Amino acid sequence: MLSSLSAYAETPLSMPQCRAHVPERIKSGPVDPTAPYVIAADELHAKQGDKASFSGNVEFSQGPRALKAENTVLDEQAQTLKASGNIEFQDNLVSVKSDTFDANLKDHQATLNSAEYQLFEQQGRGEASNLMINDEQNLSLEDASYTACPPDDVTWEIRAEKIDIDSSEQWATTKNATVRLFNVPVMYLPYFSYPIGDQRHSGFLFPSISTSTKNGVDVSTPYYWNIAPNFDATITPRLMTRRGIQLQTEFRYLLGQNNGNLNAEYLANDRELDRDRYLFHWDHKGQYQRHWRFNTDYTRISDDNYFNDLGDKLGKVNENQLLQTGDVGYHTKNWYTELLVQDFQVLGNTEQPHTLLPQLSFAGDWDLNWQTLQFGFDSEISNFTHSDSSLYTAQRVHFEPSLSLPYVVPAGFFKADLALMHTYYSQDKGTNFEYDYLASSVNRTLPKVSVEGGLNFDRNTLWFGDNYTQTLEPVIKYLYIPYTNQDDIGIYDTDNLQQDYYGLFRDKRYSGLDRIADANQITLGVHSRFLSPSNQETLRLSLGQIIYFEPSRTTLIPGSEPSDNSSSALAFEADANIQKDWYGHTGFQIDTLEGRLNKANAAIEWRPEAQKLVQMNYRYSQATETMVSDVNQVGTKVAWPITDSVSAVGSYYRDMILDRSIESYLGVQYNSCCWGIRLTYQRGLQSTYVDDSSGVDRVGEFDTSLRLDFEIKGLGGSDTSSREEMLEGGNFKYGRPFYLNN
């Protein structure tokens, strides 16, 4: 059986005229055999109690059924209707042209000879020596053909001894069928079934074929299993000539307010590495009644290079930590509580983080009914364990009551926050003497004071000859947290936070709670926006910097030297849609004391039409303690329709430090009303980890792959005509280069 999840689905590159030949119904609604019928003709010959003959432009109708013919004979007693000459018939299911028509009006059964048919609301059409319509509005065709191509186009066609079409199930089955491409028979099937609508059905989807230097010839043949209306699965045998046979499965479910999917993959005895390889993934999101929430995200793979070698359907190839977490939460209007367990599978030689088994948190906000004063409360009880028994572990309890007084008016805003942060640690130093500096128990209590305010100014201005509104929005924030030595606390869930313009206004420098950086600082920032006459934001500029009254003495690593800078890096962000088709973004962080560029990124994009874009992008970052080297890369992405049916997407990325290409990608697709094909080429630097078990060092290797996808539309299969899917090809995904509030 050959079938699919769904029939042809429209995409951004689909052509609307593909369905232009599908006729509209004259009428809709159920067929009632007892409904009166109406006949009109140029001539009538009738005899009382006998047959009635009609000739010349005969038109017959009964509910949604309509018939046009040159000659018609109606037998009222037998409830039969026979017609000949330029037959045109239409009902709820099909429109037919034929030579003869023979119907039983009582049972709604009809036979048409030498028929040409077109299904309603589907692109399915064809011919049949005999076409029979039964009382359930199903079709049975003998010596028939079927295609979803427009008239005068038979790129693909099914010819069969018999075709049965079930209108309610939107499903067709054939006997002794031949599949023909470009009028050439390519496959014979004694029994064959396929969808003619968008309802889901079990069966094989179209295979995909590719070749690469790491896997050889790669052929996947997915089978879709429509288990139930709320359950389905896709089972994909995959042959890689250099590695062996892999089995990939995906199971999806929907149970009331709960939904999720399970992925499992297994490759027995990879011939390249001489070992078994596997993947398991479970993603679940659920709700019970109004208040309970359930979430699970668990991924595990057999080895570090699984995604690099065998591909990644989950979008995790660029992650070096695979999340393994589950939580249960209870939410109300003012507060919520959550029970969380969390672990990671670390890829590469990165140090294994602590496991959270479990964490119980409680947080809430309440209006105190005085001005705008609000009371907040955050708390958690966490248990940190580790797979290495020699490493330190801990139990952590944290309470953080707070008061907040926000005030917002059109001219500006003001917000004052006061919080008291208390944390208790009970630590086990483990068996490694390296951690003797840790205290068995720690009590840390720190107040936090934050005051922030901003003003909104605007003026009318001319820009490119048009009237615009320009805003000026200065922001100032003061933050104070006293210093306390925290070197006797281990690092359990804490790391440096990304510093950009918006990060300047955070109350914390580190994620987690193991380090709370002292602060006596003021943050200065300013926005300026340009709004078009239709109030569309076309340009936004942001500039900011932190001034330290006292440099922070808190460090992430015990014993390391704190920075003595009197200010942070100067952060700048700009997003623009200056001209109709041009968009852009740039951002950078400059160390004003050293005169050094820490980070920079930029992108400019020309998008003259919805299906066309050209983007240039750049990113730079100085190496930190967690990076191997500086990043200095330039790249481009192009998506462009060559003709109405042919479209291409290409990208190229280059490492400016090593002066070499790191990825090249080209995808070309042909997309017509009834078939589509896509060819993609990719050569890229693999983010391969050192494999200690095999002793093979593949770091820095390039991989070249060539992939072919083919689709026959109207018989189901995967959608190969999506430009967005090609834009996501390769390791460097397409990124929207601007973030304007439109």
C-alpha positions, 0 to 999 in steps of 0.5 A, a space after each residue: 500500500 502506498 499512501 500519505 499523511 496528507 495530500 498536496 499542501 500549499 507552500 510559499 512557492 505554490 501557484 494559486 492557479 493550480 486549482 483554477 481548473 477545479 469547478 465549483 458546485 452548482 449546489 451543495 447539500 445531501 441528496 434526497 431521492 424523494 426531492 422533486 426534480 425539474 426538467 427543461 427542454 426544447 421539445 417534449 414527447 410524453 404519453 399518460 402513464 408511459 415514458 417522457 422523451 425530452 430533446 434539445 438543450 435538456 436540463 435536469 436537476 434534483 437537489 445538488 444533482 444536475 444533468 445536461 444532455 441533448 436527449 433524455 428519456 424519463 420513466 416515472 414508474 421505473 424511476 429511471 433516467 437515460 440520456 445521450 449526447 454531450 452529457 454533463 453531470 454534476 453532484 456533490 462529489 464529481 463533475 463528469 462529461 460522457 457519451 451516455 447516462 443511465 440512472 436509477 433516481 430512487 437509489 441514486 445509482 448512475 452509470 456513465 460511459 466514455 467518461 471524463 471526470 473531475 473531483 470537487 475540491 480536489 485536483 483529481 481528474 481522469 477518464 474511465 470507460 465506465 464510471 458508476 456512482 452508488 447511493 453512498 456517493 462513492 465512485 467505481 471506475 473501470 479501465 480508468 486513469 487518475 491524475 492531479 495535474 491540470 488539464 493538458 498536463 499528464 506529467 504523472 498518471 495512474 492507469 488501472 483496471 479498476 479505481 474505487 473512490 470513497 468520498 467520505 474517507 477521501 481515499 482511492 484504491 486501485 486494482 492492477 495499477 500502473 504509475 506513469 511519469 511523463 507517459 512512461 510506466 515506472 511501476 506496476 502494483 496489483 493493489 494500490 491506494 492513495 489519498 485524494 483529500 487532506 485526511 490522514 491515511 497509513 502508507 509509505 511516503 515518498 523516499 529521499 535520496 542523498 549522498 555524502 562523504 561520511 555516509 555514502 548513498 543515503 536512502 530513507 523510505 518513511 511509512 506513515 501509520 495513522 493509528 487513531 485520530 489522536 495518535 500517529 507514527 512515522 517509521 523510517 528505514 534508512 540505508 547508508 551504504 557506508 554505515 548500515 541500516 538505521 531505523 527511525 521512529 516518531 510517535 505523536 499523541 494528543 490526549 485532551 490538553 496533553 500533547 507530545 512526541 517520542 523519537 527513537 532511532 537505532 543503528 546496529 553496528 555502525 560499520 564506520 565505528 564498529 558500535 551500535 548507535 541510538 537516540 531517544 527523545 521525549 517532548 511532552 506538554 500538558 495541562 490538567 484542569 485550569 491550574 496544573 501544568 506538566 512538561 517533559 523534555 528528555 534527549 539522550 544519544 549514544 555518543 557525542 558525534 551522533 548528530 554530526 554523523 547521522 543528522 539531526 531532526 530535533 534541531 540540537 546539532 549546535 548544542 553541546 548539552 542535551 536537556 533532560 528535564 521534567 516539571 509539574 507546576 500549579 498556577 493561579 492568578 497571583 502565584 505558582 509552585 513548581 517541582 523540577 528535575 533536571 539533568 544534561 548529557 554533555 557532548 565533548 570534553 566539557 565538564 559534566 554539570 550538577 543534576 537537579 534532583 529535585 527543585 521545589 520553587 514557589 513565587 508570587 506577586 500581590 497588589 497591596 492596595 496602596 498606590 501601585 505598591 506590590 509584594 513579591 516572593 520568590 523561593 526554592 529548595 534545591 538538591 544538587 547531585 553529581 554522577 561523579 561521587 568525588 565531586 561536591 554536592 549540596 542542598 540549597 534553600 533560597 528566600 527572596 521577599 520584595 517590594 516594588 513600586 511602579 509608576 507609568 504615564 505616557 511621559 515616562 516611567 519610574 520603578 523602585 524595587 527593594 528585595 532581601 535575598 537569603 540563601 542557605 547551603 548545606 554542602 558535601 565536599 566529596 572525596 576530592 581534596 581540591 574542594 576543601 575550600 568549600 564550607 559545610 554550611 553557608 548562610 548568605 543574606 544580601 539586600 538589593 535596592 534598584 531604582 529605575 526611571 525613564 522619560 519619553 520625548 517626541 518631535 515631528 521631523 522630515 525623513 526622506 521627504 516624509 513626515 516622521 515622529 522621532 522619539 528620545 527615551 533616556 533611561 537611568 537605573 541605579 543598583 546597589 547590592 553589598 559585597 560578601 565573600 562567596 568563594 566558599 560556595 560551589 558552582 552548581 547552576 551559575 554562569 556568566 550572562 550575555 552582556 548586550 544593551 538590554 543586559 545592562 539593565 539586569 539586576 544580576 551578572 550571573 545566572 543562578 544563585 551561587 554567585 550574587 555579584 555586588 553592585 554599586 552602579 548606575 546604568 545610562 541608556 537611551 533609545 531613539 525611534 523613528 515612526 512613519 506616518 502610519 505609526 510603523 517603527 522604521 528605525 530604532 537606535 539604542 546606546 548604553 553603558 554601566 558606570 561603576 562607583 565601586 568595581 564588583 569584587 565577586 568572581 565566578 572562579 574562587 581566587 581569580 582577580 576581579 575586574 577593576 574597570 570603572 565602566 562596562 563595555 559601551 553597548 549599541 544596537 540599531 534596527 532599521 527598515 529605512 527603505 521599503 525593501 531594505 532591512 538591517 541590524 547592527 550591534 557592538 560592544 566596545 571596551 572604552 577603557 582599552 579601546 577594544 571591540 569585544 563583540 559585533 554583529 551586523 546583517 543587511 537584507 534586501 527583500 523586494 518581494 515575499 519570495 526574494 531576499 538577499 542577506 549579508 551578515 557578519 559576527 565577531 566575538 573576542 574569545 572568553 574563558 569558555 571559547 577556544 578562539 576568537 570568532 570572525 565570520 562573514 556570510 550571505 544567504 540568497 533566495 530567489 525564484 528563477 522562473 514561476 516554477 524554479 527557485 533557488 536558495 544559496 548560502 556561503 560562510 567564511 572564517 576571516 581568521 583562518 581565511 577559509 570557507 566553513 560552509 557552502 550550500 545551494 538548493 534548487 527546486 522545481 515546483 509545478 501544480 502536480 509534481 516537485 523536485 529539489 536538489 541540494 548541495 552542501 559542503 561544510 566544516 563539521 562540529 565534530 567532537 574528539 572521539 576518545 573511544 575510537 581514537 579517531 580525531 576528525 576535528 576540522 573535517 569537511 563533509 560534502 553531501 548531495 540530496 534529492 527529494 521528489 514529490 508527486 502532488 495529489 498522492 501525498 508525500 512530504 512537501 519539497 517545495 518550501 523555500 523556508 525549508 531550504 533557508 534552514 538548510 546547513 549549519 547556519 540558519 536564516 536569521 531575521 535581521 531586524 526586530 522592529 515593533 510593527 
